[in-house]
Amino acid sequence: MREAEILTTREFELIVEADVDAVYRAGAGLLARAADAAERERGVFTVALAGGSTPRGLYSLLATDQQLRALVPWEHAELFWSDERHVPPGHPDSNYRMADEALVSRVAVPPARVHRVHGEDADAAQAARLYEAEVRRTVRAEEGTTPRFDLILLGLGTDGHTASLFPGTDALSERTRLVVANRVEKLGAERITMTYPLLNAARRVMFVVTGSDKAPAVRDVLEPAPGSPELPAAGVRPVDGRLIWVLDRAAASLLACGG
C-alpha cells in the first residue's frame, strides 16, 4: 500500500488514500483532531454528520477505535445532520438512524446534545424552520452573523449532489435561510437540507468519497471542463475555512491532480 497522496491548492486540500479502509481511518482521524482542537479552543465541538455508506464506516471506526474515542470529547460535542430524508427516525432510510446505530448510541454524547431533524413532521418546511432555529440557538455566532460549525461532513452523489442539494432544485439558489425543505422531483420526495450559506460558514468542510462510480462526479466538481454547468457540490466553498476532500484511489482515478 502506498502512502496517502496529499495536495493543497488555493481552493481545497485533497487526500487520496489507497483504499476504503484507509479513507475511513483518515476521515476519522481528521474528525478526531478537529474535535480535540475545538474543545480546547472553545469548550465545544459542533459537527454536522452526513448520511451514506462511506460515513457509516467512518462512524463505526470512531466508535470502536479506542485511541480515536479517547481523543474526541464526546461529552462536549453538539451533533447535527447536514441533511435528512422526510421520514421518521426509525425508518431504514433515515440518516439519523444510520449514524445513531453506527456511532451516536455507542459514545458518550449527552442526549440533549444530539440534534436530529424531525423528519417525521408531516410538513417538511416546518421541520426545516425548526431545525434552522435549533442551529441558531446551539451553534455560537456573533450577532448578525451565520453560525459556524467546527466541522461539516459531506458525501457526493454520482450526479454531483451533496447533502440534499440536487441538480436543478430550488435549494441551490437559497441565500438567506440556513436549512430548507427541498423537493427532489427525480426521487419524488422532499428532503431537509443545510444550504450554501450555512455550509460555507463552517470552519472545516470534509467530503468523504469512495468508489469508481463517483470518479466522474469528483472530476467534474474539482476539475470541471470549461463551460460545463456547475454541479451542486462545487458550490461548497467555505468563506473562511478549510475545504478537505478525502478520496480513495478509485474515486480519484479521473483526476489529473490526484489520480
C-alpha positions as CSV (number, residue, x, y, z in Angstrom):
1,M,0.0,0.0,0.0
2,R,1.4,3.4,-1.0
3,E,1.2,6.3,1.5
4,A,-1.6,8.8,1.0
5,E,-1.1,11.5,-1.6
6,I,-1.8,15.0,-0.3
7,L,-2.3,18.0,-2.5
8,T,-3.1,21.5,-1.2
9,T,-4.4,24.2,-3.6
10,R,-5.9,27.6,-3.0
11,E,-9.4,26.2,-3.1
12,F,-9.1,22.8,-1.3
13,E,-7.0,20.1,0.3
14,L,-7.0,16.7,-1.4
15,I,-6.1,13.5,0.4
16,V,-6.0,10.4,-1.8
17,E,-5.9,7.1,0.2
18,A,-5.1,3.6,-1.1
19,D,-8.5,2.1,-0.3
20,V,-11.8,2.4,1.5
21,D,-10.4,1.4,4.9
22,A,-7.7,4.0,4.7
23,V,-10.3,6.6,3.8
24,Y,-12.3,5.7,7.0
25,R,-9.1,6.0,9.1
26,A,-8.1,9.3,7.5
27,G,-11.5,10.8,7.8
28,A,-12.0,9.6,11.4
29,G,-8.6,11.0,12.3
30,L,-9.3,14.4,10.9
31,L,-12.6,14.5,12.7
32,A,-11.0,13.5,16.0
33,R,-8.3,16.1,15.7
34,A,-10.8,18.8,14.8
35,A,-12.9,17.9,17.8
36,D,-10.0,18.0,20.1
37,A,-8.9,21.4,18.8
38,A,-12.4,22.8,19.0
39,E,-12.9,21.7,22.6
40,R,-9.5,23.1,23.6
41,E,-10.2,26.5,21.9
42,R,-14.0,27.0,22.6
43,G,-15.0,24.3,25.0
44,V,-17.4,22.7,22.5
45,F,-17.3,20.7,19.2
46,T,-20.1,21.4,16.8
47,V,-20.4,18.9,13.9
48,A,-22.9,18.1,11.2
49,L,-22.9,14.4,10.2
50,A,-23.6,13.1,6.8
51,G,-25.6,10.0,5.6
52,G,-24.4,7.4,3.2
53,S,-22.4,4.1,3.2
54,T,-19.0,5.7,3.4
55,P,-19.7,7.8,6.5
56,R,-21.1,4.7,8.2
57,G,-17.7,3.0,8.0
58,L,-16.0,6.2,9.4
59,Y,-18.5,6.4,12.2
60,S,-18.0,2.7,13.2
61,L,-14.3,3.3,13.4
62,L,-14.8,6.3,15.6
63,A,-17.0,4.2,17.9
64,T,-14.7,1.2,18.1
65,D,-11.1,2.5,17.9
66,Q,-10.0,3.2,21.5
67,Q,-7.4,5.8,20.5
68,L,-9.9,7.8,18.4
69,R,-12.6,7.5,21.1
70,A,-10.3,8.9,23.7
71,L,-9.3,11.9,21.5
72,V,-12.9,13.0,20.8
73,P,-14.5,14.9,23.7
74,W,-17.9,13.4,23.0
75,E,-19.4,14.9,26.2
76,H,-18.7,18.4,24.8
77,A,-20.0,17.6,21.2
78,E,-23.1,19.1,19.6
79,L,-24.2,16.7,16.9
80,F,-26.3,17.8,13.9
81,W,-27.1,16.4,10.5
82,S,-26.3,18.1,7.2
83,D,-29.4,16.7,5.6
84,E,-32.2,14.3,6.3
85,R,-34.9,12.3,4.4
86,H,-38.5,13.2,5.1
87,V,-39.0,10.0,7.2
88,P,-39.4,9.1,10.9
89,P,-36.1,8.5,12.9
90,G,-36.7,4.7,12.9
91,H,-37.1,4.5,9.1
92,P,-34.4,2.4,7.3
93,D,-33.7,5.5,5.1
94,S,-33.1,7.8,8.0
95,N,-29.7,9.4,8.2
96,Y,-30.2,9.9,11.9
97,R,-30.9,6.1,12.3
98,M,-27.7,5.2,10.4
99,A,-25.5,7.5,12.5
100,D,-27.2,6.5,15.7
101,E,-26.6,2.8,15.1
102,A,-23.0,3.2,13.9
103,L,-21.8,5.9,16.3
104,V,-24.1,8.1,18.4
105,S,-25.5,5.3,20.6
106,R,-22.0,3.9,21.2
107,V,-20.3,7.0,22.5
108,A,-20.9,9.3,25.5
109,V,-22.8,12.2,23.8
110,P,-25.4,13.6,26.2
111,P,-28.9,13.1,24.6
112,A,-29.6,16.8,24.9
113,R,-26.6,17.5,22.5
114,V,-28.0,15.2,19.8
115,H,-30.0,17.4,17.4
116,R,-31.8,15.4,14.8
117,V,-34.0,16.7,12.1
118,H,-37.7,15.9,12.9
119,G,-38.3,14.2,9.6
120,E,-41.5,12.7,10.9
121,D,-43.1,16.1,10.8
122,A,-45.8,16.0,8.0
123,D,-44.7,19.5,6.9
124,A,-41.1,19.3,5.7
125,A,-40.9,23.1,5.5
126,Q,-41.8,23.3,9.2
127,A,-39.2,20.7,10.1
128,A,-36.6,22.8,8.2
129,R,-37.6,26.0,10.0
130,L,-37.4,24.3,13.4
131,Y,-34.0,22.8,12.6
132,E,-32.6,26.2,11.5
133,A,-33.9,27.7,14.8
134,E,-32.1,24.9,16.7
135,V,-28.9,25.5,14.8
136,R,-29.1,29.2,15.6
137,R,-29.7,28.5,19.3
138,T,-26.9,26.0,19.7
139,V,-24.1,27.0,17.4
140,R,-22.3,30.1,18.6
141,A,-22.2,33.1,16.3
142,E,-21.6,36.8,16.7
143,E,-24.9,38.8,16.4
144,G,-25.9,39.2,12.8
145,T,-23.5,36.5,11.5
146,T,-24.1,33.0,10.3
147,P,-23.4,30.1,12.8
148,R,-20.1,28.5,12.2
149,F,-19.8,24.7,12.6
150,D,-16.4,23.4,13.6
151,L,-16.9,20.6,11.0
152,I,-19.5,19.6,8.4
153,L,-19.2,16.2,6.9
154,L,-20.5,15.7,3.3
155,G,-20.7,13.0,0.7
156,L,-21.1,13.1,-3.0
157,G,-23.7,11.6,-5.3
158,T,-23.0,10.3,-8.8
159,D,-25.0,13.3,-10.1
160,G,-22.8,15.7,-8.1
161,H,-25.3,16.4,-5.3
162,T,-24.2,16.8,-1.8
163,A,-26.3,16.9,1.4
164,S,-29.7,17.2,-0.3
165,L,-28.6,19.9,-2.7
166,F,-29.6,18.2,-6.0
167,P,-29.1,19.5,-9.5
168,G,-31.9,21.6,-10.7
169,T,-33.6,22.0,-7.3
170,D,-34.7,25.3,-5.6
171,A,-32.4,25.0,-2.6
172,L,-29.4,25.7,-4.8
173,S,-30.4,29.4,-5.1
174,E,-31.2,29.9,-1.4
175,R,-29.0,32.7,0.0
176,T,-30.9,33.6,3.2
177,R,-32.2,30.5,5.0
178,L,-29.8,28.1,6.6
179,V,-32.0,25.0,6.3
180,V,-34.8,24.3,3.8
181,A,-37.1,21.7,2.6
182,N,-36.1,20.8,-0.9
183,R,-38.3,19.0,-3.4
184,V,-36.3,16.4,-5.5
185,E,-38.5,15.5,-8.4
186,K,-36.4,12.6,-9.7
187,L,-36.8,11.0,-6.3
188,G,-40.4,12.0,-5.8
189,A,-39.6,13.2,-2.3
190,E,-38.9,16.1,0.0
191,R,-35.5,16.4,1.7
192,I,-34.5,18.7,4.5
193,T,-31.0,20.1,3.9
194,M,-28.5,22.7,5.0
195,T,-27.9,25.4,2.4
196,Y,-24.8,27.0,1.0
197,P,-24.9,29.9,3.5
198,L,-24.5,27.5,6.4
199,L,-22.2,25.1,4.7
200,N,-19.8,27.8,3.6
201,A,-19.7,29.4,7.0
202,A,-18.1,26.3,8.6
203,R,-14.5,26.3,9.9
204,R,-14.0,22.9,8.1
205,V,-16.0,21.0,5.5
206,M,-14.8,17.5,4.7
207,F,-16.0,15.5,1.8
208,V,-15.5,11.7,2.1
209,V,-16.0,9.9,-1.2
210,T,-15.1,6.3,-2.3
211,G,-15.7,4.2,-5.3
212,S,-15.1,4.3,-9.1
213,D,-18.7,5.2,-9.7
214,K,-18.1,8.5,-8.0
215,A,-15.0,9.3,-10.1
216,P,-16.8,11.2,-12.9
217,A,-18.6,13.4,-10.4
218,V,-15.3,14.0,-8.4
219,R,-13.6,15.1,-11.6
220,D,-16.5,17.4,-12.7
221,V,-16.5,19.1,-9.3
222,L,-12.8,19.5,-8.8
223,E,-11.6,19.8,-12.4
224,P,-14.6,21.0,-14.4
225,A,-14.4,21.2,-18.1
226,P,-14.5,24.8,-19.4
227,G,-18.1,26.0,-19.9
228,S,-19.6,22.9,-18.2
229,P,-22.5,23.5,-15.7
230,E,-21.5,23.7,-12.1
231,L,-22.5,20.7,-10.0
232,P,-24.1,21.3,-6.6
233,A,-21.0,20.0,-4.6
234,A,-18.9,22.7,-6.4
235,G,-20.9,25.4,-4.7
236,V,-19.4,24.3,-1.3
237,R,-16.6,26.9,-0.8
238,P,-16.0,27.8,2.8
239,V,-15.6,31.6,3.1
240,D,-13.1,31.5,5.9
241,G,-12.5,27.8,6.5
242,R,-10.8,24.6,5.2
243,L,-12.3,22.5,2.4
244,I,-11.0,19.0,2.6
245,W,-11.6,16.1,0.2
246,V,-10.7,12.6,1.3
247,L,-10.9,10.0,-1.5
248,D,-9.8,6.5,-2.3
249,R,-7.8,5.9,-5.4
250,A,-10.9,4.7,-7.3
251,A,-12.8,7.9,-6.6
252,A,-9.7,10.0,-7.6
253,S,-8.9,7.9,-10.7
254,L,-10.0,10.5,-13.2
255,L,-8.3,13.5,-11.6
256,A,-5.3,15.0,-13.3
257,C,-4.1,16.3,-10.0
258,G,-4.6,13.3,-7.8
259,G,-5.4,10.1,-9.6
